[in-house]
Amino acid sequence: MATVLKTPGEIELMDQANRIVHRVLDAVGERMVPGVKTRELDRLAERIIRDAGGVPAFLHYRGYPATLCISVNDVVVHGIPGEVPLKDGDIVGIDCGVFYKGYCGDAARTFAVGEVSAEAKRLLRVTEEALRLAVAQVRPGGRVQDIGWAVQRHAESHGYSVVRDFTGHGVGTSMHEDPQVPNFGFPGKGPRLKPGMVLAIEPMINAGGSGVKMDADGWTARTEDGSLSAHFEFSVAVTPAGAKVLGL
């Protein structure tokens, strides 16, 4: 599949889709308290999306049963919302996708519930920093693996591992488009970045090893060693001037 370049008008629609996504992440973050059930957060997200004229991108995607992916503690990605209440000290990854006027927005943040450990705070900080460093590599003429190398170098310099089983990706009228955007790589390698590309850049960083195992539900991906995992994501357009983070 060839990479699809977007027009400025299409990027504007994707910016609007991502504004809805970030509205959801803001609202869910405000409700991220001990005792709240992840299913309640999922219902809140669906209501916000539909009230804004959007459609949940994840709901029914390949059979996925919810609006959000909610990944608690050792869950890397694709945790299914349910009835278990969150506890003080949990870290919770919230991944949200929205279709708006035919275009997809996709972003994620990992939140602290109550008072979390110093190690959890450090993991969240380093993962968010890795996302910012990755975005800084986005410019015309750059390479996809420049992005992954920025994530890998920052994570590993702090003793963490990057997940290799899942990657970022292009995004547009489909939720997953070319190119894949791994969180590892070699500078100067991979497809060349061009104006009009839109990339979902999403560091997934484990406090322990990089290995991942799947739950029986076929969706929930956990760290193999039970260590904490954090996930942050932006949808980023390549413009002639460099990176434009959509929705902010």
N, C-alpha and C positions, 0 to 999 in steps of 0.2 A: 504494500500500500504506500503510495507516495504521500509525502507531507503536504498538507493543504495550507496554502497561505491565505490569510484573511485580509479583507479590505479594512480601511479605517472605520467604515460603518459597521462592519461585522464585529470588530474589536469593541466598538462602543456598546453594541448589544451584549457582548460577553462581559463588559464592565458592569452593565446593569444586572446581569444574572449573578455576578459575583457580589454585587452590593447586597442582594438578597441573602446570599450565603453568609456574608459577614454579619448581617443583621441577626441571622439565626445563631451564629456562634457567640455574638455578644449576649443575646437573650439567654441562651443555654448556660453560658458562663456565669451569669447572675444567679441562676438557679442551682449552681453546682455546690450544694451543701450536704452535710451528712444527713442521711435519712431519705433523700429523694431517690425515687426509683428511675432507672434508665428509661423505662417505658414512658414515664411521664415527660421526660425531656424529649423523647421522640415525638410524642403527640403535640407538644408545644412547637417543635420545629415544623411539622407538617402544616399546622395552622398558620404559622407566619408565612410559609412559602406560598400556600394557596391564597391567602389574603392579599399577597403582593402580586398575584397573577402568574405565579410560577408553578412548576410541576416538580415534585421530588424526583431527582434523577436516579436515585438508588432503589426506590421502591419498585419491586417486581423485576429489577434488572437481573436477568438470569435466575429468577426465582427468589431474589433477596427479599426478606419479609418486612423491611422497615425503611423509614425515611433517612435515618442517621446510621452510621457505623459508630458504635460506642465501645471503646476498647479500654478496659480497666487493668491497670498494673502491669502484669506480664503479657497481656494481649497486645500484639503488635498492631494489627489492623483487623477490620471486618467483624468486630464484636457485635453480636445481635442484642438490641435492647430487650430488657426483660423486667421481672418483678423484684429482683434483688436490690435492696437499698444500698446506696453508696455509704462508705464509712470514712470517718475522719482519718486522714493520712493516705487515702487513695489518690492515684493520678489517673486521669481519664482523658483519653484521646477522643475527640469529636470530629468526625469527617462528614462533610455535607456536600451534596451536589444538587444543583438546581438547573432545570431547563426553563429558559425565558425567551419567548418569541423564537424558539427553535435553536437556541444556542445555550451551551452548557457553562455553568460556573462550578468550580470545585476548589475547596479549601479545607484545611484542618488545623486544629489547635489542640494542645494537651493542657489540661487544667489540673490544678491542685485542689483537693477537697479538704477543707479545714487546714490543720497544721500538718505539713508533710515533713519527712526526714530531710536532713541536709543533703543526703545523697540524691534524693528525688528532686530537690530544688536544683541541684547542680546539673542533673541530666536534662531537665526541662530547659534550663538556661543554655546549655551547650547545643542542644538540638535546635532551639530557636535561632541561636547565633549561626549555626550551620546553614539554615535556610537563608538568612540574610547574606552570608558569604556566597552562597550559590547564586542568588539573584544578582549579585554584583558581577558575576561572570557573564551575564547575558548581554550580548552586544552583537551587531552585525559583523560577520566574519569570524566570530568565536566558534568554538566547537562544543558539541553536547557533552563530551567527557570532561571539559573544563569545569562544568557544573558539578559533576559527580566527584571529581578530584577535590574540589573545594570542600564538599561535605565530608568525604573520607578523611582528608588530612586533618580537619578540625576535630572530628569525632575521635579518631585514633590518637591524636595528640593528647587527649584527655583520658585515654585508657578505655574508650568505648568501642563498640563494633557497629558497623553499618549493616543493615539487612540487605541481603542480596537476592532473596526470593521474590521481592516485590520492587517495582520501580515507579518513578514518575513517568509521564507520558504527554504526548500532544493532546489537545482538547479543542473542541469546536462544535460542529453540529452533532458529533458523536462524543460520548464521554471519554473514550479511549481512541486516540489517533496516533499515527507515527509522528515523531520518533519516540522510542522508549528513552527515558531519562534516568539511567541508573544513578545510585548514590555512591558510586565508586568509579574509578577510571584513571586515565592518563592524560595529562595536559596535551592539547593539540590533536587529540584523536576524536573520532566520531563525526557524525554529520555536521556540516557547517551551518551556523545560525544565520537566518535571513529575516529581514523585515517582513512582518505578516505571520510569522510563526507564533503560536500560543502554546506554552508549555505548562503543565501541572508539575511543579517542582516540589517534592515531598520527602525530605529526610525522615527516615525511620531508623532510630538509633537505640541500640540495646546497651544496658549497663554491663551485661556479661558478654557471652559469645554471640556470634551472628546467626546461629542456627535457629530455625523456626519449625514448629510442629503444628499440625492441624487438629482441631477438635472433631468429634464425630459429626457435628452439624454441617461439615463441609465448608464453612465460612470462617470461623474463628481461628485466627493464626496467633499462636503464642510463642514466646521465647522457649527454646528447647531446654534451657537450664533454669527456667523460672525467674530469671532476672527481670527487672523493670524495663519497659520500653516506652519511648516517646515519639511523637509524630507531629510534625508541623508542615503545612502545605500552603502555597500560593499558586494561583493561576497568573502567569507572567507573559505578557506580549513582548515580542522583539520589535522595537521600533527603530527608525533611522538614528534616533538619539540614544538608544540603549534599551534598558528594561523598563517596562511599565507594569507594576503590580496592579492587577485588576480588582476592583471592588472597594478599594481603600481611598 
